[in-house]
Amino acid sequence: MSRPDPIISPAIITRVKEFGESDLLVTFFTRESGLQKGVAKGARRSLKRFVNCLDAFCLASLEYTPKKQRDLCFIHSGKLLEAHQGLRSEYGSFSRASFIVELAETLFPPGVSDPRVFDLLKDSLKALSDEGGNILIPITFEARAMAIGGYRINLEKCCICGRAYKGEGRAVFVREKGGISCLGCRQESALSPGMEPESIRALRQMQDNDLGQLKGLDLSGGCLKEIKNVLKLHREYRLEKRLKTAKFLD
Amino acid sequence: MGIYPPPLEKLIEQFSRLPGIGQKSAARIALYVLKSDRELAENLASALVEVKDQIRLCSVCFNLTDNDPCSICRDQSRANGVLCIVEGPGELLAIEESGVFKGRYHVLHGVLSPLEGIGPEDLKISELFQRIEPEGIKEIILATNPTAEGEATASFLAKSLAEKGLKITRIALGIPMGGDLKYMDSLTLQHALKSRIPLQS
């Protein structure tokens, strides 16, 4: 059986682990194939084939041969395209980048690919690197990635009585239904927090738009807190786990 | 049931638990041990037990040692006041082998890595802060690796130590000895040019 031809593709490196004496085990996202794992032979000693390109959160052009069935793919060489220097020089940005990478890996494991996630991850890492203090980035990433992954929060109508939400008045987030309800159907509580119309509008925009289209989004502190809380409850309920990186976000 | 007799299977299983050693390598090493003199097996077994019994962390710098404090912390000829921060004992050893640093060390035992669930409280960072005043530390050299985690750890420490009024330095980053400019990436070249030094005539 012939070996597949090597592919050259931009890749976002998510994790790098030492493997044996001088090799690296690399986890990366590509636009076409999603999350993959591969071995870069001799990468720890290489002064030519892998110069500073196999590091977490880097965007690199990788030349690799895809895996046969369940084997690891073989990474031949790489070239650094974007190091995202801002993520290294600010721990807050580094923690936020770790969160979005873990969420992307959880929502889109190997075999589940979507080109929109690669673009979202790439744009979000760049934005975090360039404007690390912007706490909106991990929130908008989470809302959009969950929506792409099939866990979009239904903000159009009451998930209990079915009445359309017209953008007026408070509503309640119902985590087991993955949507909002009117106050008549569900009372506010810690597990069913209330949301202002402003928060619902903003969350809808975050779920439907790419990062570039949200440039002008300006949210009040209260609104941001509501959205963060709803996304956290939604994520933990749908993914049935707590992300390791979530505790480093604040 | 395995293809080897149970005691050999057991040895292969134990070797394959070590990092970087797969089933095949474990079988190869186990067969080598079996073929060698009894002395090799006895020495190996006693060395393994000895290392677990005798090696511990130095209570001052957290390097591996069989005597507390370690030989570096006990050495009166070394300069006090300059502390070199490293990720682990391997990095400390590499700097020691170079013979150019004659100050004191502090071993963090890892780097910040939220993806692995490692935060500041999982490293020897509070212990570092506790050393600063009693030891009269004047300069901190951040010698973590130039990886994303190493750099983020260095940035975190630099920021946390900023209000202590210390001189905080980072080891130089740039073109490695024996490297080739043609193959260097933009970030490395950027660092190398930023950190250039005048040549003395």
Interface residues (C-beta under 8 A of the other chain):
Chain A: T14 R15 V16 E18 F19 G20 E21 L47 K48 V51 N52 C53 D55 A56 F57 C58 K79 L80 A83 Q85 L87 R88 S89 E90 Y91 F94 S95 S98 F99 V101 E102 K244 T245 K247 F248
Chain B: G20 L112 S113 P114 L115 E116 G117 G119 T147 A148 E149 E151 A152 S155 F156 K159 P176 G178 G179 D180 Y183 M184 D185 S186 L187 T188
